[in-house]
Amino acid sequence: MSEIVSLFSMKRIQLWGFTSWFQFLIRYRKTLLGPAWLLVGPIMFIAFLGLLFAQVGGVSRAEFVPHLTIGLIVWTLISGFVIGSTNVFQQAKGQILQGGIDLTDIVMVSVFSTIIHFLHQIVLIVAVFIIFSISVTPYALFSLVGVILLIINGIWLTIFFGIIGARYRDLAEIVQAVMRIAFLATPIIWMPGETGRGGVMGVFLVYNPFHHFLELIRAPLLGDPIAPLSWMVVLTITAIGFILAYFCFSRFAKNLALWV
């Protein structure tokens, strides 16, 4: 218990936050728009697909655009954890070889960096809600639970995929290919609905874990109920994931200096 308390002490949390924020500022310091570039791509994507796919799917823009916006922004958080985790230790090769930083600090700085990017894009969700006059009820607070659970899963993903990715460099390419397919297979740019809008629905979504993580966040914001199955899938993945990450870290962490 004392080790857990020391791991998440205020001093270390401040270290993770400051380091990730500093890296974030360095990345955009010589750009004209700075961090605003994080909004340019999603705005163009939402504006174009919001007009096109709403017509193709036969739904109103007021229904489709919020669905698309929340799905896209949450997907950036999901993909940030998954894709970023595969080379997190490789990028910190110098620090690992010097032995001047704890491996958990590397993991948490990566997690915090992904969260910072996500927070900058939340403004798009707020803007869409204002434009389409979508009312937010207290039930929407359940989406915070979904975000917290997603971040918690981002921690074990970064540990597990980070170690595997350090040993097998092909993992990064495999994960990127899988995530491209997963984006299309997840109801982000299409709506399953009760009438089959989007062409994919039913049992297919049951086996898509990204759908369940997404629904825990999007459903409360849009006033839709969360399926009990989504809670079961997310909590099960969270428990199993931390068990895998724990054994993987305990067994292979000492080999990272040789693998990177």
C-alpha positions as a Markdown table, in Angstrom:
| # | Residue | x | y | z |
|---|---|---|---|---|
| 1 | Met | 0.0 | 0.0 | 0.0 |
| 2 | Ser | 2.8 | 2.4 | 0.9 |
| 3 | Glu | 4.4 | 1.8 | -2.6 |
| 4 | Ile | 1.1 | 2.7 | -4.3 |
| 5 | Val | 0.8 | 5.9 | -2.2 |
| 6 | Ser | 4.4 | 6.9 | -3.0 |
| 7 | Leu | 3.8 | 6.1 | -6.7 |
| 8 | Phe | 0.8 | 8.5 | -6.9 |
| 9 | Ser | 2.2 | 11.1 | -4.5 |
| 10 | Met | 1.5 | 14.8 | -5.3 |
| 11 | Lys | 5.1 | 15.4 | -6.1 |
| 12 | Arg | 5.3 | 12.7 | -8.7 |
| 13 | Ile | 1.9 | 13.7 | -10.3 |
| 14 | Gln | 3.3 | 17.2 | -10.6 |
| 15 | Leu | 6.4 | 15.8 | -12.2 |
| 16 | Trp | 4.3 | 13.9 | -14.8 |
| 17 | Gly | 2.1 | 16.9 | -15.5 |
| 18 | Phe | 5.0 | 19.4 | -15.8 |
| 19 | Thr | 7.1 | 17.1 | -18.1 |
| 20 | Ser | 4.2 | 16.2 | -20.4 |
| 21 | Trp | 3.1 | 19.9 | -20.6 |
| 22 | Phe | 6.7 | 21.0 | -21.4 |
| 23 | Gln | 7.0 | 18.4 | -24.1 |
| 24 | Phe | 3.6 | 19.6 | -25.5 |
| 25 | Leu | 4.8 | 23.2 | -25.7 |
| 26 | Ile | 8.1 | 22.2 | -27.3 |
| 27 | Arg | 6.3 | 20.4 | -30.0 |
| 28 | Tyr | 4.3 | 23.4 | -31.2 |
| 29 | Arg | 6.7 | 26.2 | -30.2 |
| 30 | Lys | 7.7 | 27.1 | -33.8 |
| 31 | Thr | 4.3 | 26.7 | -35.5 |
| 32 | Leu | 2.1 | 29.5 | -36.5 |
| 33 | Leu | -1.1 | 28.3 | -34.8 |
| 34 | Gly | 0.5 | 26.4 | -32.0 |
| 35 | Pro | -1.7 | 23.9 | -30.2 |
| 36 | Ala | -4.6 | 25.2 | -32.3 |
| 37 | Trp | -3.4 | 22.7 | -34.9 |
| 38 | Leu | -5.0 | 20.0 | -32.8 |
| 39 | Leu | -8.3 | 21.5 | -33.7 |
| 40 | Val | -7.8 | 22.1 | -37.4 |
| 41 | Gly | -7.9 | 18.5 | -38.5 |
| 42 | Pro | -11.0 | 17.5 | -36.5 |
| 43 | Ile | -12.9 | 20.6 | -37.5 |
| 44 | Met | -12.3 | 19.9 | -41.2 |
| 45 | Phe | -13.2 | 16.2 | -40.7 |
| 46 | Ile | -16.4 | 17.0 | -38.7 |
| 47 | Ala | -17.5 | 19.7 | -41.1 |
| 48 | Phe | -17.0 | 17.6 | -44.2 |
| 49 | Leu | -18.4 | 14.3 | -42.9 |
| 50 | Gly | -21.1 | 16.0 | -40.9 |
| 51 | Leu | -22.6 | 17.3 | -44.2 |
| 52 | Leu | -21.8 | 14.2 | -46.3 |
| 53 | Phe | -22.6 | 11.2 | -44.0 |
| 54 | Ala | -25.7 | 12.8 | -42.5 |
| 55 | Gln | -27.2 | 12.8 | -46.0 |
| 56 | Val | -25.9 | 9.3 | -46.8 |
| 57 | Gly | -27.2 | 7.9 | -43.5 |
| 58 | Gly | -30.5 | 9.6 | -43.7 |
| 59 | Val | -30.3 | 11.3 | -40.4 |
| 60 | Ser | -30.4 | 15.0 | -39.4 |
| 61 | Arg | -27.3 | 17.0 | -38.9 |
| 62 | Ala | -28.4 | 17.8 | -35.4 |
| 63 | Glu | -28.4 | 14.1 | -34.6 |
| 64 | Phe | -25.3 | 13.0 | -36.6 |
| 65 | Val | -22.8 | 15.8 | -36.0 |
| 66 | Pro | -22.8 | 15.5 | -32.1 |
| 67 | His | -22.6 | 11.7 | -32.6 |
| 68 | Leu | -19.6 | 12.1 | -34.9 |
| 69 | Thr | -17.9 | 14.8 | -32.9 |
| 70 | Ile | -17.9 | 13.0 | -29.6 |
| 71 | Gly | -16.9 | 9.7 | -31.3 |
| 72 | Leu | -14.0 | 11.4 | -33.1 |
| 73 | Ile | -12.6 | 13.2 | -30.0 |
| 74 | Val | -12.9 | 10.1 | -27.8 |
| 75 | Trp | -11.3 | 8.1 | -30.5 |
| 76 | Thr | -8.2 | 10.4 | -30.4 |
| 77 | Leu | -7.9 | 9.5 | -26.8 |
| 78 | Ile | -8.3 | 5.8 | -27.4 |
| 79 | Ser | -5.9 | 5.7 | -30.4 |
| 80 | Gly | -3.5 | 7.9 | -28.6 |
| 81 | Phe | -3.1 | 5.4 | -25.8 |
| 82 | Val | -3.0 | 2.3 | -28.1 |
| 83 | Ile | -0.7 | 3.6 | -30.8 |
| 84 | Gly | 1.5 | 5.7 | -28.5 |
| 85 | Ser | 2.0 | 2.8 | -26.2 |
| 86 | Thr | 3.9 | 0.7 | -28.7 |
| 87 | Asn | 7.0 | 2.8 | -28.8 |
| 88 | Val | 6.9 | 4.7 | -25.5 |
| 89 | Phe | 10.0 | 3.0 | -24.1 |
| 90 | Gln | 11.9 | 3.3 | -27.4 |
| 91 | Gln | 11.4 | 7.0 | -27.4 |
| 92 | Ala | 12.8 | 7.1 | -23.9 |
| 93 | Lys | 15.9 | 5.0 | -24.8 |
| 94 | Gly | 18.4 | 7.6 | -23.6 |
| 95 | Gln | 16.7 | 8.0 | -20.2 |
| 96 | Ile | 16.4 | 4.2 | -19.8 |
| 97 | Leu | 20.1 | 3.5 | -20.6 |
| 98 | Gln | 21.2 | 6.3 | -18.3 |
| 99 | Gly | 19.0 | 4.9 | -15.5 |
| 100 | Gly | 18.0 | 8.4 | -14.4 |
| 101 | Ile | 14.2 | 7.9 | -14.5 |
| 102 | Asp | 11.8 | 5.3 | -13.2 |
| 103 | Leu | 10.0 | 3.3 | -15.8 |
| 104 | Thr | 6.6 | 4.2 | -14.3 |
| 105 | Asp | 7.5 | 7.8 | -14.8 |
| 106 | Ile | 8.0 | 7.2 | -18.5 |
| 107 | Val | 4.6 | 5.5 | -18.7 |
| 108 | Met | 2.7 | 8.2 | -16.8 |
| 109 | Val | 4.3 | 11.0 | -18.8 |
| 110 | Ser | 3.1 | 9.3 | -21.9 |
| 111 | Val | -0.4 | 8.9 | -20.5 |
| 112 | Phe | -0.5 | 12.6 | -19.3 |
| 113 | Ser | 0.6 | 13.7 | -22.8 |
| 114 | Thr | -2.3 | 11.9 | -24.4 |
| 115 | Ile | -4.7 | 13.4 | -21.9 |
| 116 | Ile | -3.4 | 16.9 | -22.7 |
| 117 | His | -4.1 | 16.5 | -26.4 |
| 118 | Phe | -7.6 | 15.2 | -25.6 |
| 119 | Leu | -8.4 | 18.1 | -23.3 |
| 120 | His | -7.5 | 20.6 | -26.0 |
| 121 | Gln | -10.0 | 19.0 | -28.3 |
| 122 | Ile | -12.9 | 18.9 | -25.9 |
| 123 | Val | -13.7 | 22.5 | -26.9 |
| 124 | Leu | -15.1 | 21.1 | -30.2 |
| 125 | Ile | -17.7 | 19.1 | -28.3 |
| 126 | Val | -18.7 | 22.2 | -26.3 |
| 127 | Ala | -19.0 | 24.2 | -29.6 |
| 128 | Val | -21.2 | 21.5 | -31.2 |
| 129 | Phe | -23.5 | 21.3 | -28.2 |
| 130 | Ile | -23.9 | 25.1 | -28.3 |
| 131 | Ile | -24.5 | 25.2 | -32.1 |
| 132 | Phe | -27.1 | 22.5 | -32.0 |
| 133 | Ser | -28.6 | 23.6 | -28.7 |
| 134 | Ile | -28.1 | 20.3 | -27.0 |
| 135 | Ser | -29.0 | 20.4 | -23.3 |
| 136 | Val | -26.8 | 18.7 | -20.8 |
| 137 | Thr | -28.4 | 16.9 | -17.9 |
| 138 | Pro | -26.9 | 15.7 | -14.6 |
| 139 | Tyr | -26.9 | 12.2 | -16.2 |
| 140 | Ala | -24.1 | 13.5 | -18.5 |
| 141 | Leu | -21.7 | 13.3 | -15.5 |
| 142 | Phe | -21.6 | 9.6 | -16.0 |
| 143 | Ser | -19.4 | 10.3 | -19.0 |
| 144 | Leu | -16.7 | 11.4 | -16.6 |
| 145 | Val | -16.7 | 7.8 | -15.2 |
| 146 | Gly | -16.2 | 6.6 | -18.7 |
| 147 | Val | -13.3 | 8.9 | -19.3 |
| 148 | Ile | -11.6 | 7.9 | -16.0 |
| 149 | Leu | -12.0 | 4.2 | -16.9 |
| 150 | Leu | -10.5 | 4.9 | -20.3 |
| 151 | Ile | -7.5 | 6.7 | -18.8 |
| 152 | Ile | -7.0 | 3.8 | -16.3 |
| 153 | Asn | -7.0 | 1.4 | -19.2 |
| 154 | Gly | -4.5 | 3.7 | -21.0 |
| 155 | Ile | -2.1 | 3.1 | -18.1 |
| 156 | Trp | -2.0 | -0.7 | -18.4 |
| 157 | Leu | -2.0 | -0.5 | -22.2 |
| 158 | Thr | 1.1 | 1.7 | -22.1 |
| 159 | Ile | 2.9 | -0.7 | -19.8 |
| 160 | Phe | 1.9 | -3.9 | -21.6 |
| 161 | Phe | 2.2 | -2.7 | -25.3 |
| 162 | Gly | 5.2 | -0.6 | -24.4 |
| 163 | Ile | 7.2 | -3.7 | -23.2 |
| 164 | Ile | 6.0 | -5.9 | -26.0 |
| 165 | Gly | 6.7 | -3.1 | -28.5 |
| 166 | Ala | 10.2 | -2.7 | -27.2 |
| 167 | Arg | 10.9 | -6.4 | -27.8 |
| 168 | Tyr | 9.1 | -6.7 | -31.1 |
| 169 | Arg | 9.3 | -3.6 | -33.2 |
| 170 | Asp | 6.7 | -4.9 | -35.7 |
| 171 | Leu | 4.0 | -4.3 | -33.1 |
| 172 | Ala | 3.8 | -0.6 | -33.9 |
| 173 | Glu | 3.0 | -1.3 | -37.5 |
| 174 | Ile | 0.5 | -4.0 | -36.7 |
| 175 | Val | -1.3 | -1.9 | -34.2 |
| 176 | Gln | -1.5 | 1.1 | -36.6 |
| 177 | Ala | -3.0 | -1.2 | -39.3 |
| 178 | Val | -5.5 | -2.7 | -36.8 |
| 179 | Met | -6.6 | 0.7 | -35.5 |
| 180 | Arg | -7.4 | 1.9 | -39.0 |
| 181 | Ile | -9.8 | -1.0 | -39.4 |
| 182 | Ala | -11.1 | -0.5 | -35.9 |
| 183 | Phe | -12.0 | 3.1 | -36.6 |
| 184 | Leu | -14.2 | 2.1 | -39.5 |
| 185 | Ala | -15.7 | -0.8 | -37.5 |
| 186 | Thr | -16.6 | 1.4 | -34.6 |
| 187 | Pro | -19.8 | 3.6 | -34.8 |
| 188 | Ile | -18.1 | 6.9 | -35.2 |
| 189 | Ile | -18.7 | 8.0 | -38.8 |
| 190 | Trp | -21.8 | 5.8 | -39.0 |
| 191 | Met | -24.8 | 5.2 | -36.7 |
| 192 | Pro | -26.1 | 1.7 | -36.0 |
| 193 | Gly | -29.5 | 2.8 | -34.8 |
| 194 | Glu | -32.5 | 0.6 | -34.5 |
| 195 | Thr | -33.1 | 0.5 | -38.2 |
| 196 | Gly | -29.7 | -0.5 | -39.3 |
| 197 | Arg | -28.3 | 2.9 | -40.3 |
| 198 | Gly | -24.7 | 2.6 | -41.3 |
| 199 | Gly | -25.0 | -1.0 | -42.5 |
| 200 | Val | -23.3 | -2.5 | -39.4 |
| 201 | Met | -25.2 | -3.4 | -36.2 |
| 202 | Gly | -26.3 | -6.0 | -33.8 |
| 203 | Val | -24.0 | -8.8 | -32.6 |
| 204 | Phe | -21.0 | -7.3 | -34.4 |
| 205 | Leu | -20.8 | -4.5 | -31.9 |
| 206 | Val | -20.8 | -6.9 | -29.0 |
| 207 | Tyr | -17.3 | -8.0 | -29.9 |
| 208 | Asn | -15.9 | -4.5 | -30.5 |
| 209 | Pro | -14.3 | -3.3 | -27.2 |
| 210 | Phe | -13.8 | 0.2 | -28.6 |
| 211 | His | -17.5 | 0.5 | -29.0 |
| 212 | His | -18.1 | -0.2 | -25.4 |
| 213 | Phe | -15.5 | 2.3 | -24.2 |
| 214 | Leu | -16.9 | 4.9 | -26.5 |
| 215 | Glu | -20.5 | 4.4 | -25.4 |
| 216 | Leu | -19.6 | 4.9 | -21.7 |
| 217 | Ile | -18.6 | 8.4 | -22.7 |
| 218 | Arg | -20.9 | 9.3 | -25.6 |
| 219 | Ala | -24.2 | 7.8 | -24.4 |
| 220 | Pro | -24.5 | 10.0 | -21.2 |
| 221 | Leu | -23.6 | 13.2 | -23.1 |
| 222 | Leu | -26.3 | 12.5 | -25.6 |
| 223 | Gly | -28.9 | 11.4 | -23.0 |
| 224 | Asp | -28.9 | 7.8 | -24.1 |
| 225 | Pro | -28.8 | 4.8 | -21.7 |
| 226 | Ile | -25.6 | 2.8 | -21.3 |
| 227 | Ala | -26.1 | -0.9 | -22.0 |
| 228 | Pro | -25.2 | -3.1 | -19.0 |
| 229 | Leu | -23.0 | -5.1 | -21.4 |
| 230 | Ser | -20.8 | -2.1 | -22.0 |
| 231 | Trp | -20.1 | -1.8 | -18.2 |
| 232 | Met | -19.3 | -5.5 | -18.0 |
| 233 | Val | -17.0 | -5.5 | -21.0 |
| 234 | Val | -15.1 | -2.4 | -19.9 |
| 235 | Leu | -14.7 | -3.5 | -16.3 |
| 236 | Thr | -13.6 | -7.0 | -17.4 |
| 237 | Ile | -11.0 | -5.6 | -19.8 |
| 238 | Thr | -9.7 | -3.3 | -17.1 |
| 239 | Ala | -9.2 | -6.1 | -14.6 |
| 240 | Ile | -7.6 | -8.5 | -17.0 |
| 241 | Gly | -5.5 | -5.7 | -18.5 |
| 242 | Phe | -3.9 | -4.8 | -15.2 |
| 243 | Ile | -3.2 | -8.4 | -14.4 |
| 244 | Leu | -1.4 | -8.8 | -17.7 |
| 245 | Ala | 0.5 | -5.6 | -17.3 |
| 246 | Tyr | 1.6 | -6.5 | -13.8 |
| 247 | Phe | 3.0 | -9.9 | -14.7 |
| 248 | Cys | 4.6 | -8.5 | -17.9 |
| 249 | Phe | 6.2 | -5.6 | -16.0 |
| 250 | Ser | 7.4 | -7.9 | -13.2 |
| 251 | Arg | 8.9 | -10.4 | -15.7 |
| 252 | Phe | 10.4 | -8.3 | -18.4 |
| 253 | Ala | 11.0 | -4.7 | -17.1 |
| 254 | Lys | 14.6 | -5.6 | -16.3 |
| 255 | Asn | 15.2 | -6.5 | -20.0 |
| 256 | Leu | 14.1 | -3.1 | -21.4 |
| 257 | Ala | 17.6 | -1.7 | -21.4 |
| 258 | Leu | 18.7 | -4.5 | -23.7 |
| 259 | Trp | 15.6 | -4.3 | -26.0 |
| 260 | Val | 15.5 | -0.6 | -26.6 |
